[in-house]
Amino acid sequence: MPQLNPSPWLAILVFTWLVFLIIVPPKIMAHIFPNEPTPQSTEKTKTETWNWPWR
């Protein structure tokens, strides 16, 4: 029963984790955001009441 032989599956598992832990993170971290967020002012804006014309 070849499914019970752990040697090829262990090698595949180790190689896959090495790819995920060594190769993929630098590629993901190299991406940049197209727009950097700008800080908003902390003062609250005064909201005006809406005068409905039919009332």
Gaussian input, Z-matrix of N, CA and C with variables (Angstrom, degrees):
# hf/3-21g

backbone

0 1
 N
 C     1     B1
 C     2     B2     1     A1
 N     3     B3     2     A2     1     D1
 C     4     B4     3     A3     2     D2
 C     5     B5     4     A4     3     D3
 N     6     B6     5     A5     4     D4
 C     7     B7     6     A6     5     D5
 C     8     B8     7     A7     6     D6
 N     9     B9     8     A8     7     D7
 C    10    B10     9     A9     8     D8
 C    11    B11    10    A10     9     D9
 N    12    B12    11    A11    10    D10
 C    13    B13    12    A12    11    D11
 C    14    B14    13    A13    12    D12
 N    15    B15    14    A14    13    D13
 C    16    B16    15    A15    14    D14
 C    17    B17    16    A16    15    D15
 N    18    B18    17    A17    16    D16
 C    19    B19    18    A18    17    D17
 C    20    B20    19    A19    18    D18
 N    21    B21    20    A20    19    D19
 C    22    B22    21    A21    20    D20
 C    23    B23    22    A22    21    D21
 N    24    B24    23    A23    22    D22
 C    25    B25    24    A24    23    D23
 C    26    B26    25    A25    24    D24
 N    27    B27    26    A26    25    D25
 C    28    B28    27    A27    26    D26
 C    29    B29    28    A28    27    D27
 N    30    B30    29    A29    28    D28
 C    31    B31    30    A30    29    D29
 C    32    B32    31    A31    30    D30
 N    33    B33    32    A32    31    D31
 C    34    B34    33    A33    32    D32
 C    35    B35    34    A34    33    D33
 N    36    B36    35    A35    34    D34
 C    37    B37    36    A36    35    D35
 C    38    B38    37    A37    36    D36
 N    39    B39    38    A38    37    D37
 C    40    B40    39    A39    38    D38
 C    41    B41    40    A40    39    D39
 N    42    B42    41    A41    40    D40
 C    43    B43    42    A42    41    D41
 C    44    B44    43    A43    42    D42
 N    45    B45    44    A44    43    D43
 C    46    B46    45    A45    44    D44
 C    47    B47    46    A46    45    D45
 N    48    B48    47    A47    46    D46
 C    49    B49    48    A48    47    D47
 C    50    B50    49    A49    48    D48
 N    51    B51    50    A50    49    D49
 C    52    B52    51    A51    50    D50
 C    53    B53    52    A52    51    D51
 N    54    B54    53    A53    52    D52
 C    55    B55    54    A54    53    D53
 C    56    B56    55    A55    54    D54
 N    57    B57    56    A56    55    D55
 C    58    B58    57    A57    56    D56
 C    59    B59    58    A58    57    D57
 N    60    B60    59    A59    58    D58
 C    61    B61    60    A60    59    D59
 C    62    B62    61    A61    60    D60
 N    63    B63    62    A62    61    D61
 C    64    B64    63    A63    62    D62
 C    65    B65    64    A64    63    D63
 N    66    B66    65    A65    64    D64
 C    67    B67    66    A66    65    D65
 C    68    B68    67    A67    66    D66
 N    69    B69    68    A68    67    D67
 C    70    B70    69    A69    68    D68
 C    71    B71    70    A70    69    D69
 N    72    B72    71    A71    70    D70
 C    73    B73    72    A72    71    D71
 C    74    B74    73    A73    72    D72
 N    75    B75    74    A74    73    D73
 C    76    B76    75    A75    74    D74
 C    77    B77    76    A76    75    D75
 N    78    B78    77    A77    76    D76
 C    79    B79    78    A78    77    D77
 C    80    B80    79    A79    78    D78
 N    81    B81    80    A80    79    D79
 C    82    B82    81    A81    80    D80
 C    83    B83    82    A82    81    D81
 N    84    B84    83    A83    82    D82
 C    85    B85    84    A84    83    D83
 C    86    B86    85    A85    84    D84
 N    87    B87    86    A86    85    D85
 C    88    B88    87    A87    86    D86
 C    89    B89    88    A88    87    D87
 N    90    B90    89    A89    88    D88
 C    91    B91    90    A90    89    D89
 C    92    B92    91    A91    90    D90
 N    93    B93    92    A92    91    D91
 C    94    B94    93    A93    92    D92
 C    95    B95    94    A94    93    D93
 N    96    B96    95    A95    94    D94
 C    97    B97    96    A96    95    D95
 C    98    B98    97    A97    96    D96
 N    99    B99    98    A98    97    D97
 C   100   B100    99    A99    98    D98
 C   101   B101   100   A100    99    D99
 N   102   B102   101   A101   100   D100
 C   103   B103   102   A102   101   D101
 C   104   B104   103   A103   102   D102
 N   105   B105   104   A104   103   D103
 C   106   B106   105   A105   104   D104
 C   107   B107   106   A106   105   D105
 N   108   B108   107   A107   106   D106
 C   109   B109   108   A108   107   D107
 C   110   B110   109   A109   108   D108
 N   111   B111   110   A110   109   D109
 C   112   B112   111   A111   110   D110
 C   113   B113   112   A112   111   D111
 N   114   B114   113   A113   112   D112
 C   115   B115   114   A114   113   D113
 C   116   B116   115   A115   114   D114
 N   117   B117   116   A116   115   D115
 C   118   B118   117   A117   116   D116
 C   119   B119   118   A118   117   D117
 N   120   B120   119   A119   118   D118
 C   121   B121   120   A120   119   D119
 C   122   B122   121   A121   120   D120
 N   123   B123   122   A122   121   D121
 C   124   B124   123   A123   122   D122
 C   125   B125   124   A124   123   D123
 N   126   B126   125   A125   124   D124
 C   127   B127   126   A126   125   D125
 C   128   B128   127   A127   126   D126
 N   129   B129   128   A128   127   D127
 C   130   B130   129   A129   128   D128
 C   131   B131   130   A130   129   D129
 N   132   B132   131   A131   130   D130
 C   133   B133   132   A132   131   D131
 C   134   B134   133   A133   132   D132
 N   135   B135   134   A134   133   D133
 C   136   B136   135   A135   134   D134
 C   137   B137   136   A136   135   D135
 N   138   B138   137   A137   136   D136
 C   139   B139   138   A138   137   D137
 C   140   B140   139   A139   138   D138
 N   141   B141   140   A140   139   D139
 C   142   B142   141   A141   140   D140
 C   143   B143   142   A142   141   D141
 N   144   B144   143   A143   142   D142
 C   145   B145   144   A144   143   D143
 C   146   B146   145   A145   144   D144
 N   147   B147   146   A146   145   D145
 C   148   B148   147   A147   146   D146
 C   149   B149   148   A148   147   D147
 N   150   B150   149   A149   148   D148
 C   151   B151   150   A150   149   D149
 C   152   B152   151   A151   150   D150
 N   153   B153   152   A152   151   D151
 C   154   B154   153   A153   152   D152
 C   155   B155   154   A154   153   D153
 N   156   B156   155   A155   154   D154
 C   157   B157   156   A156   155   D155
 C   158   B158   157   A157   156   D156
 N   159   B159   158   A158   157   D157
 C   160   B160   159   A159   158   D158
 C   161   B161   160   A160   159   D159
 N   162   B162   161   A161   160   D160
 C   163   B163   162   A162   161   D161
 C   164   B164   163   A163   162   D162

   B1=1.4515
   B2=1.5232
   B3=1.3100
   B4=1.4697
   B5=1.5315
   B6=1.3420
   B7=1.4564
   B8=1.5229
   B9=1.3349
   B10=1.4488
   B11=1.5288
   B12=1.3140
   B13=1.4569
   B14=1.5305
   B15=1.3421
   B16=1.4583
   B17=1.5226
   B18=1.3126
   B19=1.4598
   B20=1.5310
   B21=1.3448
   B22=1.4733
   B23=1.5263
   B24=1.3301
   B25=1.4613
   B26=1.5174
   B27=1.3195
   B28=1.4550
   B29=1.5281
   B30=1.3083
   B31=1.4683
   B32=1.5218
   B33=1.3241
   B34=1.4597
   B35=1.5244
   B36=1.3229
   B37=1.4642
   B38=1.5231
   B39=1.3127
   B40=1.4648
   B41=1.5186
   B42=1.3193
   B43=1.4596
   B44=1.5224
   B45=1.3280
   B46=1.4626
   B47=1.5228
   B48=1.3306
   B49=1.4626
   B50=1.5204
   B51=1.3160
   B52=1.4572
   B53=1.5289
   B54=1.3322
   B55=1.4577
   B56=1.5264
   B57=1.3333
   B58=1.4608
   B59=1.5271
   B60=1.3096
   B61=1.4593
   B62=1.5227
   B63=1.3350
   B64=1.4615
   B65=1.5285
   B66=1.3071
   B67=1.4651
   B68=1.5233
   B69=1.3068
   B70=1.4659
   B71=1.5314
   B72=1.3485
   B73=1.4690
   B74=1.5270
   B75=1.3357
   B76=1.4698
   B77=1.5253
   B78=1.3231
   B79=1.4594
   B80=1.5294
   B81=1.3134
   B82=1.4647
   B83=1.5262
   B84=1.3307
   B85=1.4549
   B86=1.5300
   B87=1.3223
   B88=1.4627
   B89=1.5187
   B90=1.3233
   B91=1.4609
   B92=1.5146
   B93=1.3358
   B94=1.4555
   B95=1.5229
   B96=1.2978
   B97=1.4512
   B98=1.5222
   B99=1.3265
   B100=1.4647
   B101=1.5327
   B102=1.3115
   B103=1.4575
   B104=1.5180
   B105=1.2862
   B106=1.4557
   B107=1.5296
   B108=1.3131
   B109=1.4627
   B110=1.5249
   B111=1.3151
   B112=1.4564
   B113=1.5183
   B114=1.3098
   B115=1.4660
   B116=1.5219
   B117=1.2931
   B118=1.4601
   B119=1.5224
   B120=1.3177
   B121=1.4580
   B122=1.5255
   B123=1.3173
   B124=1.4592
   B125=1.5222
   B126=1.3265
   B127=1.4666
   B128=1.5201
   B129=1.3173
   B130=1.4612
   B131=1.5211
   B132=1.3015
   B133=1.4598
   B134=1.5204
   B135=1.3244
   B136=1.4569
   B137=1.5193
   B138=1.3079
   B139=1.4618
   B140=1.5210
   B141=1.2887
   B142=1.4626
   B143=1.5182
   B144=1.3295
   B145=1.4633
   B146=1.5195
   B147=1.2973
   B148=1.4445
   B149=1.5254
   B150=1.3134
   B151=1.4649
   B152=1.5174
   B153=1.3324
   B154=1.4476
   B155=1.5405
   B156=1.3297
   B157=1.4691
   B158=1.5331
   B159=1.3194
   B160=1.4566
   B161=1.5126
   B162=1.2816
   B163=1.4379
   B164=1.4920
   A1=109.01
   A2=118.12
   A3=120.34
   A4=113.25
   A5=119.14
   A6=120.37
   A7=111.46
   A8=117.23
   A9=120.17
   A10=112.65
   A11=117.67
   A12=120.73
   A13=108.10
   A14=118.32
   A15=119.71
   A16=114.88
   A17=118.94
   A18=118.44
   A19=113.55
   A20=122.30
   A21=116.70
   A22=112.00
   A23=118.37
   A24=120.20
   A25=111.02
   A26=116.86
   A27=119.71
   A28=110.38
   A29=116.80
   A30=120.38
   A31=110.71
   A32=117.11
   A33=120.59
   A34=110.26
   A35=117.04
   A36=120.95
   A37=111.24
   A38=117.42
   A39=120.80
   A40=110.69
   A41=117.73
   A42=120.94
   A43=111.22
   A44=116.78
   A45=120.47
   A46=110.97
   A47=117.32
   A48=120.12
   A49=111.16
   A50=117.72
   A51=119.46
   A52=111.17
   A53=116.77
   A54=120.19
   A55=109.92
   A56=116.40
   A57=119.48
   A58=112.59
   A59=117.97
   A60=120.27
   A61=114.26
   A62=118.20
   A63=120.18
   A64=112.24
   A65=117.96
   A66=120.82
   A67=112.20
   A68=118.03
   A69=121.09
   A70=113.62
   A71=121.87
   A72=119.46
   A73=115.50
   A74=121.22
   A75=117.94
   A76=113.03
   A77=116.73
   A78=119.09
   A79=110.81
   A80=116.59
   A81=120.01
   A82=110.54
   A83=116.81
   A84=120.15
   A85=112.52
   A86=118.39
   A87=121.08
   A88=112.28
   A89=117.72
   A90=120.00
   A91=109.39
   A92=115.41
   A93=120.06
   A94=108.32
   A95=115.24
   A96=120.18
   A97=108.75
   A98=118.28
   A99=118.98
   A100=112.21
   A101=118.46
   A102=121.85
   A103=108.04
   A104=116.64
   A105=119.68
   A106=107.98
   A107=117.89
   A108=119.36
   A109=111.24
   A110=116.19
   A111=120.37
   A112=108.93
   A113=117.38
   A114=118.90
   A115=111.16
   A116=116.01
   A117=121.87
   A118=109.47
   A119=115.87
   A120=119.01
   A121=109.42
   A122=115.65
   A123=119.70
   A124=112.56
   A125=117.79
   A126=118.85
   A127=110.26
   A128=115.47
   A129=119.75
   A130=109.56
   A131=114.91
   A132=118.62
   A133=109.09
   A134=115.38
   A135=120.50
   A136=107.81
   A137=116.00
   A138=119.48
   A139=108.92
   A140=115.15
   A141=121.62
   A142=109.08
   A143=115.77
   A144=118.77
   A145=108.76
   A146=114.67
   A147=119.99
   A148=108.23
   A149=114.69
   A150=119.92
   A151=108.71
   A152=114.94
   A153=118.82
   A154=108.87
   A155=117.89
   A156=120.19
   A157=113.21
   A158=121.18
   A159=121.25
   A160=112.51
   A161=118.85
   A162=120.44
   A163=113.21
   D1=103.30
   D2=-174.91
   D3=-69.73
   D4=-18.35
   D5=-179.36
   D6=-66.41
   D7=-23.75
   D8=-176.99
   D9=-86.39
   D10=-5.05
   D11=178.42
   D12=-82.45
   D13=110.94
   D14=-173.57
   D15=-80.74
   D16=-10.76
   D17=-171.58
   D18=-64.08
   D19=-47.87
   D20=-179.90
   D21=-70.13
   D22=-34.77
   D23=-176.87
   D24=-73.04
   D25=-33.81
   D26=176.49
   D27=-66.80
   D28=-40.17
   D29=178.10
   D30=-64.93
   D31=-41.33
   D32=178.29
   D33=-64.51
   D34=-42.49
   D35=178.62
   D36=-62.19
   D37=-46.20
   D38=-179.56
   D39=-64.71
   D40=-43.94
   D41=179.78
   D42=-63.48
   D43=-40.49
   D44=179.23
   D45=-63.57
   D46=-43.61
   D47=178.97
   D48=-67.24
   D49=-35.24
   D50=175.73
   D51=-63.07
   D52=-40.11
   D53=177.27
   D54=-63.28
   D55=-45.97
   D56=-178.25
   D57=-66.79
   D58=-32.79
   D59=-175.15
   D60=-92.16
   D61=-22.38
   D62=-175.06
   D63=-110.98
   D64=-43.77
   D65=-172.05
   D66=-89.87
   D67=-42.80
   D68=-172.66
   D69=-71.84
   D70=-45.05
   D71=-176.30
   D72=-57.24
   D73=-43.12
   D74=177.30
   D75=-63.00
   D76=-33.96
   D77=178.90
   D78=-67.50
   D79=-39.10
   D80=179.50
   D81=-70.98
   D82=-41.82
   D83=-178.11
   D84=-71.25
   D85=-15.29
   D86=179.15
   D87=-77.15
   D88=-14.68
   D89=178.86
   D90=-69.34
   D91=144.57
   D92=177.22
   D93=-118.43
   D94=155.37
   D95=176.46
   D96=-80.15
   D97=139.29
   D98=179.67
   D99=-67.98
   D100=-32.69
   D101=179.68
   D102=-125.42
   D103=124.43
   D104=173.90
   D105=-80.04
   D106=136.36
   D107=-179.94
   D108=-66.85
   D109=138.83
   D110=177.90
   D111=-101.66
   D112=139.95
   D113=179.80
   D114=-68.57
   D115=137.73
   D116=178.57
   D117=-90.17
   D118=156.20
   D119=177.86
   D120=-72.96
   D121=150.38
   D122=-176.12
   D123=-89.56
   D124=-9.30
   D125=-179.63
   D126=-75.71
   D127=140.82
   D128=-178.69
   D129=-84.37
   D130=141.83
   D131=178.36
   D132=-83.92
   D133=145.33
   D134=-179.93
   D135=-83.24
   D136=121.54
   D137=178.76
   D138=-91.72
   D139=132.66
   D140=179.13
   D141=-91.69
   D142=146.62
   D143=175.13
   D144=-74.04
   D145=150.02
   D146=-177.14
   D147=-95.67
   D148=119.31
   D149=178.46
   D150=-85.02
   D151=109.30
   D152=-178.71
   D153=-77.85
   D154=132.45
   D155=-174.45
   D156=-69.84
   D157=-23.67
   D158=-175.79
   D159=-95.43
   D160=7.43
   D161=-177.77
   D162=-106.95

